[in-house]
Amino acid sequence: MSSRAAGLDPRTWLAWAVAASLPALAGRNPLPLLAVLLAVLGVRAAWSEAAPRDAAWRPAVRLAVLFAFLATLFNALTVRAGTTVLFTLPSWLPIIGGPVTLNAVIYGVISGGALLTLVLVGAHVAAVVDWPAALRLLPDRLLTVAVAGSIAIAFVPQTVVAYREIREAQMARGYRPRGARDVAPLLVPLLHGGLERAITLAEALESRAFGAPVAVAAGWQSGRGVITAVVLAVGLAAGYLLAVGQVAVAAVAMLVVVAAFLWVMRPERTLARRSRYRPPRLRRSDVVALAGAGIAGMATLTALLTDPAALRYEPYPRLTVPAINLWLLLAQAGLLAPAFLVEPAGEREERGRR
């Protein structure tokens, strides 16, 4: 599936994913989370026919739903804070004995919803983005990391398909799972097949001299690998600081990351130059989707700076009504823009043949 056939540029989908992930990363206010979740579900439903890899990611979404439920249950049974007691378990029960509060249940549901939203965003983007086209947009120095990431993403649906095939083959031989010990006939061939695919792919890349420099430049600086690792670490720290509310420190850290990134990405003679038959261009639909994502993302960042309570919610020790920021909630509707930009099936097939 090409990016032109999909209708939106990979850069558009990645920007949309960032904007949709911000409310879940910045806080636990259920109102913005619900608005984003509804927008993501709307976009996912509209693009279901245009995403041929969507079915392969459905098990990951089901697993996220299961983890969200388990997180809610664990939080309800282990956290004793809160004034609204639902019932009390016997004290002789280890770990879970004691009062079960509505406060803990609500916080677990909100946290599970945030996790589900992030997984849905990632699964949808992974299903609709043309990753080869996205790789061609990256700087030369990030090509190795980008290829490794795209291979890891591509292995997820392949693993799901392999699991189904192995399960069907084992059931044809009379396999019937009855307990944890019966998982071995499924996991062993699955692990073997995954390792075999990985080794085959590694040999293919090695035979094509993937990642090897054309020539060694005289001014090559050996410390750039260390600097790149430090830049990635500072970027992760900036994301954590943003999540805990340290906006000013996070902004400074991101400025440092951008400056170091631009310095590391300077062109070098050690890399092979890539040529493009057709330079990627943003179309009108991309501009509309980027505008919607930009409105939603800027509204979230503005609320984080000026009205943090609009993104954060704490049900302890007493249950209160979450803060309502009407402009923030309305701005999240910009995430629905891709739902109105799906090409009809006939036009999509014709564009794909071109």
C-alpha positions in Angstrom: 0.0 0.0 0.0 1.5 3.3 -1.0 1.0 6.5 0.8 -0.8 7.9 -2.2 -3.1 5.0 -2.2 -3.8 5.4 1.5 -4.7 9.0 0.9 -2.5 10.6 3.6 1.2 11.2 3.9 3.1 9.3 6.7 4.1 12.6 8.2 0.4 13.5 8.6 -0.4 10.3 10.4 2.6 10.6 12.7 1.7 14.2 13.6 -1.9 13.0 14.2 -0.6 10.3 16.5 1.4 12.7 18.6 -1.5 15.1 19.0 -3.8 12.2 20.0 -1.3 10.8 22.5 -0.7 14.1 24.4 -3.9 14.1 26.6 -3.2 10.5 27.7 0.4 11.3 28.5 -0.2 14.6 30.2 -2.8 13.6 32.8 -5.8 11.6 33.8 -8.8 13.9 33.4 -11.5 11.6 32.0 -13.2 14.2 29.8 -10.3 14.9 27.4 -9.4 11.2 27.4 -13.0 10.3 26.5 -13.0 13.0 23.7 -9.7 11.7 22.3 -10.9 8.0 22.5 -14.1 8.8 20.6 -12.1 10.7 18.0 -9.7 7.8 17.6 -12.5 5.2 17.3 -14.2 7.4 14.7 -11.0 7.6 12.6 -10.3 3.9 13.0 -13.8 3.0 11.9 -13.7 5.3 8.9 -10.3 3.9 7.7 -11.0 0.3 8.5 -11.4 -0.6 4.8 -8.4 1.4 3.7 -6.1 -0.3 6.3 -5.3 -3.8 5.1 -3.0 -4.5 8.1 -5.7 -3.5 10.6 -6.9 -7.1 11.2 -3.3 -8.1 12.2 -3.3 -5.5 15.0 -6.7 -6.5 16.5 -5.1 -9.1 18.9 -2.9 -6.3 20.2 -6.0 -4.1 20.9 -7.7 -7.1 22.6 -4.6 -7.6 24.7 -4.7 -3.9 25.6 -8.3 -4.2 26.7 -7.4 -7.2 28.9 -4.5 -5.3 30.5 -6.7 -2.3 31.1 -9.2 -4.5 32.9 -6.5 -6.2 34.9 -5.0 -2.8 35.8 -8.4 -1.6 37.0 -8.9 -4.7 39.1 -5.4 -4.6 40.6 -5.8 -0.9 41.5 -9.2 -1.5 43.1 -7.9 -4.5 45.2 -4.6 -3.0 46.3 -5.2 0.7 46.8 -6.9 1.5 50.1 -7.1 5.3 49.7 -10.5 7.0 49.2 -13.5 7.8 51.4 -16.2 6.1 49.3 -16.0 2.4 50.4 -17.9 0.0 48.2 -17.3 -3.2 50.3 -14.7 -4.7 52.5 -12.9 -7.9 51.9 -11.9 -10.2 54.8 -8.6 -9.0 56.5 -7.2 -12.6 56.4 -6.9 -12.4 52.6 -3.3 -11.6 51.7 -2.6 -8.3 49.8 -6.3 -7.8 48.8 -7.8 -7.9 52.2 -9.4 -4.6 53.3 -11.8 -1.9 52.0 -12.4 -1.6 48.2 -13.1 2.1 47.4 -14.9 3.6 44.5 -12.0 6.1 44.2 -9.5 3.3 43.4 -11.9 1.8 40.9 -12.4 5.1 39.1 -8.7 5.8 38.9 -8.1 2.3 37.6 -10.7 2.8 34.9 -9.3 6.1 33.8 -5.7 4.7 33.7 -6.9 1.7 31.7 -8.7 4.0 29.3 -5.5 6.0 28.8 -3.6 2.8 28.1 -6.3 1.7 25.6 -6.2 5.1 23.8 -2.5 4.9 23.4 -2.6 1.4 22.0 -5.5 2.3 19.6 -3.5 5.2 18.3 -0.4 3.2 17.8 -2.3 0.2 16.2 -4.2 2.5 13.8 -1.1 4.4 12.7 0.8 1.1 12.3 -2.0 -0.2 10.1 -2.4 2.7 7.8 1.1 4.2 7.5 3.2 3.2 4.5 6.4 2.5 6.4 8.7 2.3 3.3 7.5 5.8 2.4 8.1 6.9 6.0 11.7 5.6 5.8 12.4 7.6 2.7 11.5 10.7 4.6 14.0 10.3 7.3 17.6 11.7 7.3 20.3 9.4 6.1 21.8 9.2 9.6 18.6 7.7 11.0 18.2 5.1 8.3 19.6 2.2 10.3 17.4 2.9 13.4 14.4 3.5 11.2 14.8 0.2 9.3 15.2 -1.7 12.7 12.0 0.0 13.9 10.0 -0.8 10.8 11.2 -4.4 10.9 10.0 -4.7 14.6 6.6 -3.3 13.7 6.3 -5.6 10.7 7.1 -8.6 12.8 4.0 -8.1 15.0 1.4 -9.0 12.4 3.7 -11.7 11.0 3.9 -13.2 14.5 0.1 -13.1 14.8 -0.4 -14.9 11.5 2.3 -17.5 12.4 0.5 -18.1 15.7 -2.8 -18.8 13.9 -1.2 -21.1 11.4 0.6 -23.1 14.2 -2.5 -23.3 16.3 -4.6 -24.6 13.3 -1.9 -27.1 12.4 -1.6 -28.4 16.0 -5.4 -28.7 16.3 -5.5 -30.7 13.1 -3.1 -33.2 14.9 -5.5 -33.5 17.8 -4.0 -30.7 20.0 -6.5 -29.5 22.7 -5.2 -26.9 25.2 -6.2 -27.8 28.8 -3.7 -25.9 30.9 -0.5 -23.9 31.1 1.6 -26.9 30.2 -0.1 -27.2 26.8 1.2 -23.8 25.7 4.6 -25.3 24.8 3.5 -26.9 21.5 2.4 -23.4 20.4 5.2 -21.2 21.8 8.2 -23.4 20.8 7.4 -23.4 17.0 6.4 -19.7 17.2 9.8 -18.8 18.8 11.6 -21.0 16.3 9.8 -19.4 13.3 10.5 -15.9 14.7 14.2 -16.6 15.1 14.4 -18.1 11.7 12.7 -15.1 10.0 15.0 -12.7 12.0 18.2 -14.6 10.9 17.1 -14.8 7.3 16.4 -11.1 7.2 19.7 -10.3 8.9 21.6 -12.4 6.3 19.7 -10.6 3.5 20.6 -7.1 4.9 24.2 -8.2 5.5 24.5 -9.5 1.9 23.4 -6.1 0.7 26.0 -4.3 2.9 23.2 -2.5 4.8 24.5 0.2 7.0 28.0 0.1 5.7 29.6 3.5 4.8 30.7 4.3 1.3 34.0 5.8 2.5 35.5 7.0 5.8 35.5 10.8 6.0 38.6 12.5 7.3 36.6 14.5 9.8 34.6 11.7 11.2 33.9 12.2 14.9 33.7 8.9 16.8 31.7 10.4 19.7 28.6 11.0 17.7 27.2 7.6 18.6 27.4 8.5 22.3 25.9 11.9 21.7 23.0 10.3 19.8 22.3 8.0 22.8 22.4 11.0 25.2 20.0 12.9 23.0 17.5 10.0 23.0 17.8 9.7 26.8 17.2 13.4 27.3 14.2 13.2 24.9 12.7 10.4 27.1 13.4 12.5 30.2 11.7 15.5 28.6 8.6 13.3 27.9 8.5 12.2 31.5 8.9 15.7 32.8 6.0 16.8 30.6 3.9 14.0 32.0 4.5 15.0 35.6 3.9 18.7 35.0 7.4 20.1 34.8 6.6 22.0 31.6 9.3 24.6 31.8 12.1 22.0 32.4 10.6 19.8 29.7 10.7 22.7 27.2 14.3 23.4 28.0 15.2 19.7 27.6 13.4 19.6 24.3 15.3 22.6 23.0 18.5 20.8 24.0 17.3 17.7 22.1 16.5 19.7 19.0 19.8 21.5 18.9 21.8 18.3 19.5 19.7 16.5 16.9 20.3 19.1 14.3 24.1 19.0 15.0 24.2 15.2 14.9 22.2 15.1 11.6 24.7 17.2 9.7 25.5 15.6 6.4 28.6 13.5 6.2 30.5 12.0 3.4 30.4 8.6 5.0 26.8 7.9 4.0 25.4 6.8 0.8 23.2 9.3 -0.9 19.7 8.3 -1.6 17.8 9.4 -4.7 14.1 9.8 -5.1 12.1 9.2 -8.2 9.2 11.3 -6.9 9.7 13.7 -4.0 7.0 13.4 -1.4 4.5 16.2 -1.3 1.7 17.1 1.1 -1.7 17.3 -0.6 -4.7 19.3 0.4 -6.1 16.4 2.5 -2.8 16.3 4.4 -2.9 20.0 5.1 -6.5 19.6 6.5 -5.5 16.7 8.7 -2.4 18.4 9.9 -4.4 21.5 10.7 -6.9 19.4 12.8 -4.1 17.6 14.6 -2.3 21.0 15.2 -5.4 22.5 16.7 -5.8 19.5 19.1 -2.1 19.4 20.0 -1.8 23.2 20.6 -5.0 23.2 22.7 -3.5 20.4 24.9 -0.2 22.1 25.3 -1.9 25.5 26.0 -4.1 23.9 28.7 -1.1 22.2 30.2 0.6 25.6 30.6 -2.4 27.7 31.6 -4.9 25.3 33.1 -3.3 22.1 34.3 -6.4 21.0 36.1 -8.1 20.6 32.7 -5.8 17.6 32.0 -5.3 16.2 35.5 -7.7 14.5 37.9 -7.1 13.0 41.3 -10.0 11.0 42.8 -8.2 10.8 46.2 -9.1 11.2 49.0 -12.6 12.4 47.9 -14.4 12.1 44.6 -14.9 15.4 42.9 -16.2 16.5 39.5 -13.3 16.7 36.9 -12.4 20.2 35.7 -14.1 21.1 32.4 -12.3 23.1 29.8 -14.8 23.5 27.0 -12.3 24.8 24.5 -9.9 21.9 25.1 -12.7 19.4 24.5 -13.9 21.1 21.4 -10.3 21.3 20.0 -10.0 17.5 20.3 -12.6 17.3 17.5 -9.8 18.3 15.2 -8.5 14.8 15.5 -11.6 13.6 13.6 -10.4 15.4 10.4 -8.9 12.2 8.9 -12.3 10.5 9.2 -13.6 12.8 6.5 -10.7 12.4 4.2 -11.0 8.7 3.3 -11.0 8.1 -0.5 -13.7 6.0 -2.0 -12.6 2.5 -2.8 -12.8 3.0 -6.5 -10.6 6.1 -6.5 -8.2 4.4 -4.1 -7.8 1.4 -6.4 -7.3 3.6 -9.4 -4.7 5.7 -7.6 -2.9 2.5 -6.5 -2.7 1.2 -10.1 -1.0 4.4 -11.1 
